[in-house]
């Protein structure tokens, strides 16, 4: 009897969504992209929202395309970015399109929050890096600006749980996605009564927390009939995409390793058994997010390739359409170590003219502005690598362990220049790949729920045996050290 099983992984990124058909047979994992679609926010009356109806229509279209090719689907899993959520009323209807985390309304609520509860107390209660995009500050903005909607809300559902609810009717909050919210007590893994009480949030809107691998329900009969398939089980994977990516990181668990989920955001951290919440982790702004199998992802959220993506967008608006390979070629020909950016400055967070924002920053820090596109791209990538160096040093201090290998996974692992810069700046061996770590982690958790994979360790070995990794050794470390030392405020 064949042990071949088929899974559907719905992977929603901040720029695009995909529906993937994955096949697991023995120790080999493979996948096929069945449907890809743009996932862009919509702006109305000065507010930035997700187009949720379109997201669901695209997901259903992707499932329909997949079952037309393979009827025998074991289960479906959905992962997305963190922090964003929708509010449903007592009738189960979505009150409005979910806000996009880059909407500007949270700036005011972020500042206001710490008049109610000091920053160090909020961090101590949750263990989460204080960022204005976090769900807590989005809820405070609701209280201030749309209190009538918050009063109508019956439940808060994070994006992947809201999507699953529309498919199967389950109301819950999966642990890894809930952990991004700054509303969870990471020591207990439960909602923080202290935070909810202090900010006078309606406690009844927070659903029960479930663990990765839990069965959420079956695809609604009317949807199954519409798509021409059986009522497929919906599994709660590591619903936060980074939790999935870490699950599929092909690490040798006998070594000391860190992961870098590289894409729009750079999420750099280590997997540990218990949260690290103390004065030092607060000072360094590290976050403790939930992982699969009761692990903690101790990590730093870094702005990532967002800066380059927004530069490319602006250049295109100005009539210069450049592919990422073309940008990389221009960067390779540009002067090394020309300037430095603190990539996590708040002014870089929003949508807008990124080259102008970067030049404003350079001007304000006494550096020369940049007009050349390749030079600007190179400065962004070098600055990211400096940030990786600093974060790894702090991770080693926080955990007391020397990191030997940096695994770079996700779409950003295709950026060979950044991978090499990461090796050079950190002095660590870098292993890049797989590109589709999020999808693979999604499938591994589904396969564990199905009994086809018995552990995360086995899943990681399966990934390592199924996909080729690219190795980068440190080079030019002396020059990089001079560059890093030149900018002592680069933390």
Wavefront OBJ file of the C-alpha trace (Angstrom):
o trace
v 0.000 0.000 0.000
v 1.428 3.373 -1.034
v 2.204 5.896 1.683
v 1.812 8.772 -0.788
v -0.422 11.562 0.499
v -1.486 14.899 -0.954
v -1.938 18.147 0.951
v -3.080 21.662 0.109
v -1.009 24.491 1.607
v -2.483 27.991 1.434
v 0.389 30.415 2.006
v -0.558 34.071 2.281
v 2.241 36.617 2.170
v 2.038 40.375 2.521
v 2.447 40.800 -1.262
v 1.033 37.609 -2.790
v -0.840 34.444 -1.960
v -0.376 30.921 -3.258
v -2.293 27.683 -3.167
v 0.104 24.736 -3.406
v -0.405 21.023 -3.956
v 2.182 19.105 -1.930
v 3.046 15.436 -2.215
v 4.771 13.459 0.532
v 5.909 9.937 -0.250
v 8.414 8.217 2.001
v 11.128 10.749 2.770
v 10.501 12.925 -0.281
v 8.491 16.131 -0.312
v 7.510 17.908 -3.506
v 5.034 20.604 -4.389
v 3.345 22.286 -7.318
v 2.015 25.822 -7.439
v -1.634 25.633 -8.448
v -2.664 29.265 -8.093
v -0.863 32.530 -7.348
v -2.466 35.923 -6.874
v -1.589 39.452 -5.805
v -2.394 40.296 -2.210
v -2.381 44.060 -2.105
v -4.108 46.396 0.360
v -6.891 48.770 -0.597
v -6.957 52.387 0.513
v -10.267 54.096 1.222
v -10.915 57.330 3.108
v -7.304 57.401 4.217
v -7.453 53.888 5.726
v -5.457 50.860 4.605
v -7.333 47.536 4.628
v -7.048 44.030 3.204
v -9.530 43.051 0.485
v -10.840 40.042 2.378
v -13.532 39.032 -0.108
v -10.943 38.873 -2.858
v -8.567 36.912 -0.631
v -11.251 34.289 0.036
v -12.341 34.139 -3.600
v -8.748 33.547 -4.657
v -8.224 30.864 -1.995
v -11.392 29.044 -3.082
v -10.350 29.321 -6.726
v -6.965 27.824 -5.837
v -8.568 24.919 -3.976
v -10.937 24.345 -6.922
v -7.979 24.241 -9.342
v -6.135 21.818 -7.067
v -8.947 19.315 -6.549
v -9.554 19.316 -10.304
v -6.059 17.828 -10.608
v -6.004 15.665 -7.446
v -9.218 14.574 -5.730
v -7.589 12.616 -2.915
v -6.556 15.495 -0.624
v -5.611 14.601 2.954
v -6.130 18.092 4.431
v -5.791 21.852 3.981
v -3.634 24.230 6.055
v -3.467 28.038 5.986
v -0.623 30.297 7.122
v -0.309 34.096 6.923
v 1.665 37.039 8.266
v 1.075 37.986 11.898
v -0.769 40.624 13.967
v -3.716 41.450 11.663
v -7.242 40.289 12.461
v -10.914 40.607 11.598
v -13.856 41.188 13.917
v -17.030 39.118 13.488
v -20.409 39.890 15.012
v -22.847 37.645 16.863
v -24.219 36.409 13.515
v -20.747 35.398 12.374
v -20.484 38.224 9.857
v -17.287 40.176 9.282
v -17.833 43.731 10.536
v -15.401 45.338 8.092
v -12.363 44.506 6.012
v -9.397 43.782 8.321
v -6.915 46.614 8.687
v -3.480 46.331 7.100
v -0.711 46.485 9.696
v 0.928 49.397 7.883
v -2.140 51.606 8.382
v -1.015 54.790 10.109
v -3.722 54.819 12.820
v -1.620 52.796 15.272
v 1.046 55.493 15.672
v -1.158 57.453 18.065
v -2.350 54.399 20.006
v 1.248 53.156 20.352
v 2.276 56.360 22.127
v -0.918 56.456 24.181
v -0.570 52.880 25.433
v 2.498 53.574 27.534
v 0.713 56.293 29.482
v -1.621 53.530 30.661
v 1.038 50.854 31.186
v 4.811 51.472 30.982
v 6.717 49.868 28.115
v 8.714 47.552 30.356
v 5.510 46.303 32.011
v 3.828 45.587 28.658
v 6.927 43.687 27.587
v 7.178 41.778 30.872
v 3.543 40.665 30.539
v 3.879 39.466 26.942
v 7.545 39.006 25.984
v 6.844 40.562 22.586
v 8.920 43.225 20.855
v 7.082 46.555 21.110
v 6.004 47.488 17.584
v 3.137 49.772 16.629
v 1.835 47.150 14.179
v 1.048 44.677 16.996
v -2.564 43.625 17.522
v -2.734 45.254 20.958
v -2.162 48.710 19.480
v -4.583 47.976 16.632
v -7.268 47.183 19.235
v -6.512 50.383 21.146
v -6.968 52.262 17.859
v -10.374 50.568 17.471
v -11.326 51.712 20.981
v -10.342 55.277 20.177
v -11.657 55.601 16.629
v -14.382 52.987 16.090
v -15.687 52.004 19.534
v -19.101 51.136 18.078
v -17.562 48.371 15.938
v -15.617 46.962 18.877
v -18.868 46.831 20.890
v -20.546 44.885 18.074
v -17.678 42.382 17.889
v -18.395 38.874 19.114
v -14.969 37.396 18.314
v -11.544 38.490 17.113
v -10.042 36.144 14.532
v -6.469 36.448 13.289
v -6.163 36.342 9.511
v -5.469 32.601 8.991
v -8.114 31.687 11.569
v -10.607 34.040 9.910
v -9.920 32.358 6.556
v -10.319 28.902 8.118
v -13.563 30.067 9.757
v -14.953 30.987 6.344
v -14.054 27.521 5.065
v -15.181 25.344 7.984
v -16.933 27.498 10.613
v -14.369 26.954 13.394
v -13.797 29.861 15.801
v -10.391 29.677 17.482
v -6.989 31.297 17.792
v -4.043 29.120 16.827
v -1.175 29.518 19.286
v 1.640 30.681 16.968
v -0.413 33.407 15.272
v -1.924 34.547 18.588
v 1.587 34.868 20.002
v 2.375 37.745 17.603
v -0.373 39.919 19.064
v 1.114 41.297 22.322
v -2.043 39.945 23.965
v -0.688 36.545 25.052
v 1.196 35.699 28.236
v 4.103 33.792 26.700
v 4.988 32.089 29.981
v 1.558 30.468 30.261
v 0.557 30.413 26.580
v -2.821 31.917 27.559
v -4.407 35.290 26.952
v -2.879 37.894 29.257
v -5.513 38.923 31.805
v -3.151 41.706 32.883
v -2.978 43.268 29.396
v -6.672 42.761 28.620
v -7.680 44.241 31.977
v -5.240 47.135 31.988
v -6.338 48.322 28.544
v -10.015 47.607 29.253
v -10.437 45.317 26.242
v -13.588 43.170 25.882
v -12.412 39.790 27.152
v -15.209 37.894 25.424
v -13.838 38.579 21.939
v -10.777 36.389 22.482
v -11.437 32.806 21.292
v -10.054 29.561 22.667
v -6.398 28.922 21.841
v -5.556 25.743 19.920
v -2.191 24.171 19.146
v -0.593 23.516 15.737
v -1.815 20.228 14.320
v -5.341 20.545 15.724
v -8.199 19.636 13.418
v -10.388 22.721 12.981
v -13.212 21.033 11.095
v -14.306 19.951 7.636
v -14.728 22.080 4.534
v -18.343 23.244 4.546
v -20.596 20.989 2.469
v -21.810 23.826 0.267
v -18.201 24.815 -0.485
v -17.203 21.202 -1.136
v -20.140 20.813 -3.549
v -19.222 24.097 -5.237
v -15.600 22.989 -5.658
v -16.435 19.436 -6.656
v -14.623 17.709 -3.810
v -15.157 15.925 -0.527
v -15.385 17.756 2.796
v -11.637 18.017 3.312
v -10.297 18.430 6.891
v -8.910 21.886 7.754
v -5.831 21.627 9.978
v -4.429 24.422 12.140
v -0.803 24.470 11.038
v 1.699 26.891 12.532
v -0.659 29.586 11.293
v 2.025 32.261 11.545
v 4.141 31.905 8.417
v 7.407 32.225 10.347
v 6.394 29.328 12.613
v 5.976 27.229 9.466
v 9.289 28.433 8.028
v 11.161 27.506 11.222
v 9.452 24.105 11.287
v 10.890 23.384 7.835
v 14.376 24.794 8.489
v 16.639 21.872 7.489
v 18.921 22.184 10.486
v 21.190 19.567 11.974
v 19.701 19.674 15.465
v 23.004 18.562 16.991
v 24.573 21.873 15.938
v 23.918 25.356 17.305
v 21.948 27.172 14.639
v 19.907 30.268 14.001
v 17.291 30.900 11.349
v 16.655 33.900 9.157
v 13.279 33.906 7.456
v 14.129 36.350 4.696
v 11.533 38.244 2.710
v 9.586 41.484 3.126
v 10.595 41.138 6.775
v 13.778 39.562 8.090
v 12.998 37.439 11.135
v 16.219 36.331 12.783
v 16.253 34.105 15.829
v 16.737 30.775 17.558
v 14.430 28.002 18.704
v 14.373 27.536 22.483
v 12.201 25.601 24.973
v 11.138 28.542 27.185
v 10.745 32.307 26.711
v 13.521 34.717 27.629
v 11.829 37.754 29.184
v 14.150 39.949 31.213
v 15.682 43.413 31.304
v 18.280 42.531 28.681
v 15.798 41.065 26.171
v 13.620 44.152 26.715
v 16.580 46.477 26.156
v 17.451 44.655 22.929
v 13.759 44.504 21.827
v 13.653 40.745 21.295
v 10.387 38.931 20.838
v 9.237 35.549 22.162
v 6.776 34.025 19.704
v 5.155 30.627 19.881
v 6.574 27.765 17.866
v 5.414 24.272 17.006
v 5.556 21.563 19.705
v 5.573 24.070 22.589
v 8.779 25.766 21.486
v 9.593 29.468 21.550
v 10.993 31.473 18.680
v 13.296 34.033 20.302
v 13.790 36.494 17.484
v 14.123 40.023 16.235
v 11.807 41.533 13.638
v 13.975 43.406 11.137
v 12.552 45.552 8.344
v 14.012 43.226 5.679
v 13.754 43.473 1.909
v 10.781 45.835 2.243
v 13.151 48.758 1.702
v 14.385 47.327 -1.602
v 10.857 46.354 -2.674
v 9.625 49.896 -2.083
v 12.627 51.387 -3.921
v 11.886 49.154 -6.907
v 8.236 50.224 -6.796
v 9.194 53.906 -6.759
v 11.694 53.493 -9.583
v 8.980 51.790 -11.653
v 6.594 54.705 -10.988
v 9.322 56.984 -12.290
v 9.601 54.951 -15.506
v 12.532 52.668 -14.650
v 11.302 49.052 -14.547
v 14.048 46.880 -13.050
v 13.957 43.187 -12.200
v 15.602 41.979 -9.003
v 18.448 40.297 -10.986
v 19.058 43.614 -12.772
v 19.135 45.461 -9.438
v 21.563 42.857 -8.047
v 23.860 43.344 -11.037
v 23.864 47.111 -10.548
v 24.538 46.685 -6.821
v 27.466 44.348 -7.511
v 29.116 47.075 -9.593
v 28.635 49.749 -6.929
v 31.047 51.040 -4.310
v 31.178 48.872 -1.156
v 30.566 50.355 2.300
v 29.557 53.751 0.959
v 26.939 54.449 3.658
v 24.847 52.812 6.354
v 21.156 52.770 7.290
v 19.435 51.809 10.496
v 16.899 49.725 8.566
v 14.445 49.626 11.483
v 13.777 53.358 11.676
v 10.012 54.052 11.950
v 10.065 56.280 8.866
v 10.852 53.228 6.720
v 7.754 51.312 7.871
v 5.070 52.931 5.729
v 4.301 52.771 2.030
v 5.790 55.651 0.067
v 8.811 57.065 -1.745
v 11.530 54.920 -0.173
v 14.524 56.408 -2.059
v 13.476 59.829 -0.760
v 13.062 58.473 2.786
v 16.518 56.875 2.613
v 18.136 60.091 1.375
v 16.393 62.065 4.121
v 17.875 59.617 6.633
v 21.359 59.862 5.082
v 21.157 63.648 5.129
v 20.027 63.708 8.770
v 22.938 61.457 9.813
v 25.607 63.474 8.005
v 26.076 61.028 5.138
v 26.055 61.743 1.416
v 22.765 61.216 -0.371
v 22.538 58.605 -3.137
v 21.077 59.011 -6.620
v 22.433 55.831 -8.199
v 19.980 52.904 -8.015
v 22.630 50.191 -7.731
v 24.411 52.110 -4.974
v 21.200 52.523 -3.004
v 20.417 48.804 -3.349
v 23.910 47.882 -2.170
v 23.663 50.139 0.891
v 20.336 48.532 1.820
v 21.774 45.001 1.573
v 24.974 45.886 3.435
v 22.952 47.586 6.175
v 20.751 44.516 6.558
v 23.861 42.360 6.946
v 25.181 44.685 9.672
v 21.845 44.322 11.477
v 22.132 40.523 11.228
v 25.610 40.712 12.800
v 24.318 42.776 15.702
v 21.277 40.582 16.310
v 23.291 37.355 16.284
v 25.728 38.816 18.816
v 22.817 39.645 21.097
v 21.217 36.222 20.624
v 24.468 34.632 21.745
v 24.507 36.848 24.856
v 20.862 36.126 25.677
v 21.130 32.341 25.276
v 24.740 31.825 26.347
v 25.322 29.713 23.213
v 27.627 30.330 20.278
v 25.790 30.100 16.957
v 27.604 28.001 14.380
v 25.306 28.055 11.354
v 22.813 30.574 9.999
v 20.001 29.031 7.943
v 18.407 31.504 5.532
v 15.015 30.349 4.296
v 12.158 31.891 2.342
v 11.989 33.991 -0.805
v 14.876 36.198 0.291
v 17.196 33.182 0.263
v 17.342 33.678 -3.525
v 19.230 36.955 -3.001
v 22.765 35.630 -3.345
v 24.394 38.983 -2.618
v 22.536 39.345 0.677
v 23.325 35.724 1.602
v 27.042 36.324 1.054
v 26.925 39.632 2.911
v 25.203 37.837 5.817
v 28.049 35.294 5.965
v 30.675 38.049 5.699
v 29.174 40.312 8.356
v 28.315 37.595 10.894
v 31.350 35.390 10.329
v 29.014 32.380 10.280
v 28.552 29.646 7.725
v 25.312 30.322 5.872
v 23.076 27.648 4.371
v 20.422 29.107 2.062
v 17.179 27.331 1.219
v 14.630 26.101 0.810
v 12.873 29.028 -0.813
v 9.443 27.601 0.018
v 10.148 26.871 3.693
v 6.795 28.308 4.771
v 4.842 25.983 2.478
v 6.957 23.005 3.529
v 6.440 23.718 7.235
v 2.722 24.036 6.591
v 2.761 20.570 4.987
v 4.972 18.996 7.676
v 2.454 19.978 10.369
v -0.418 18.595 8.292
v 1.555 15.380 7.758
v 2.192 15.112 11.503
v -1.558 15.475 12.105
v -2.104 12.681 9.563
v 0.518 10.439 11.218
v 2.705 10.410 8.095
v 5.553 12.266 9.852
v 6.211 11.509 13.520
v 8.261 14.554 14.607
v 9.618 17.952 13.625
v 13.067 16.366 13.514
v 11.896 13.852 10.905
v 10.226 16.656 8.958
v 13.456 18.665 8.883
v 15.424 15.645 7.686
v 12.830 15.124 4.968
v 13.240 18.728 3.814
v 17.040 18.424 3.866
v 16.823 15.290 1.721
v 14.327 16.788 -0.711
v 15.836 20.175 -1.552
v 19.317 21.433 -2.401
v 20.886 23.999 -0.086
v 23.510 26.549 -1.087
v 26.488 27.164 1.184
v 28.175 30.542 1.765
v 31.421 30.861 3.726
v 32.563 34.174 5.265
v 34.810 36.336 3.079
v 36.423 39.772 3.505
v 35.718 39.658 7.230
v 38.342 42.305 8.077
v 36.751 44.883 5.748
v 33.311 44.066 7.104
v 34.486 44.497 10.679
v 35.805 47.979 9.830
v 32.434 48.819 8.269
v 30.552 47.598 11.326
v 32.831 49.491 13.734
v 32.398 52.677 11.693
v 28.729 52.801 12.748
v 28.655 52.156 16.517
v 25.012 53.227 16.705
v 23.919 50.422 14.385
v 22.078 48.455 17.058
l 1 2 3 4 5 6 7 8 9 10 11 12 13 14 15 16 17 18 19 20 21 22 23 24 25 26 27 28 29 30 31 32 33 34 35 36 37 38 39 40 41 42 43 44 45 46 47 48 49 50 51 52 53 54 55 56 57 58 59 60 61 62 63 64 65 66 67 68 69 70 71 72 73 74 75 76 77 78 79 80 81 82 83 84 85 86 87 88 89 90 91 92 93 94 95 96 97 98 99 100 101 102 103 104 105 106 107 108 109 110 111 112 113 114 115 116 117 118 119 120 121 122 123 124 125 126 127 128 129 130 131 132 133 134 135 136 137 138 139 140 141 142 143 144 145 146 147 148 149 150 151 152 153 154 155 156 157 158 159 160 161 162 163 164 165 166 167 168 169 170 171 172 173 174 175 176 177 178 179 180 181 182 183 184 185 186 187 188 189 190 191 192 193 194 195 196 197 198 199 200 201 202 203 204 205 206 207 208 209 210 211 212 213 214 215 216 217 218 219 220 221 222 223 224 225 226 227 228 229 230 231 232 233 234 235 236 237 238 239 240 241 242 243 244 245 246 247 248 249 250 251 252 253 254 255 256 257 258 259 260 261 262 263 264 265 266 267 268 269 270 271 272 273 274 275 276 277 278 279 280 281 282 283 284 285 286 287 288 289 290 291 292 293 294 295 296 297 298 299 300 301 302 303 304 305 306 307 308 309 310 311 312 313 314 315 316 317 318 319 320 321 322 323 324 325 326 327 328 329 330 331 332 333 334 335 336 337 338 339 340 341 342 343 344 345 346 347 348 349 350 351 352 353 354 355 356 357 358 359 360 361 362 363 364 365 366 367 368 369 370 371 372 373 374 375 376 377 378 379 380 381 382 383 384 385 386 387 388 389 390 391 392 393 394 395 396 397 398 399 400 401 402 403 404 405 406 407 408 409 410 411 412 413 414 415 416 417 418 419 420 421 422 423 424 425 426 427 428 429 430 431 432 433 434 435 436 437 438 439 440 441 442 443 444 445 446 447 448 449 450 451 452 453 454 455 456 457 458 459 460 461 462 463 464 465 466 467 468 469 470 471 472 473 474 475 476 477 478 479 480 481 482 483 484 485 486 487 488 489 490 491
